[in-house]
Amino acid sequence: MAGAVLHGAGYETLLLGSGVPAAALNGALLRHRPAVVALSSSMPGPASLAAAANLIHETLPDARVITGGATARALPPTIAAHYVARLDGLLDAVDAILAPARV
C-alpha cells in the first residue's frame, strides 16, 4: 500500500518485499541509490528493523529512513529514522524530506 500511495503521488518506487536478506538490501541500495527508504514491520522484535536502518545509513549516508508499523515504535532513539504512525502520514513525510529536491 505504501508504494502505491507514493507512486500515485508521482514518486518512483521499488518494493523489495518482506524478509529481504541484508545482502539483497545492500545490493538494491547500491543499484538504485534512493533518497528515501521506507521500512515497515509489524512483527515483534525491532532488532531486524534496526539492523536494516543501520545498513541503509552505512551504505548510503545521505539516504533518509522512514519507518512504520508496530515494531518501528520500539526502535531505540539512536536509530536515525523518521517514524510514521499511519499510512496517511507517509506522503507528507516524504514530501517534507524531498521538498528541496522537487522545487
Buried (B, 14 or more C-beta within 10 A) or exposed (E): EBBEBBEEEEBEBEEBEEEBEEEEBBEBBEEEEBBBBBBBBEEEEBEBBBEBBBBBBEBBEEBBBBBBBEBBEBBEEEBEBBBBEEEEBBBEBBEEBBEEEEE
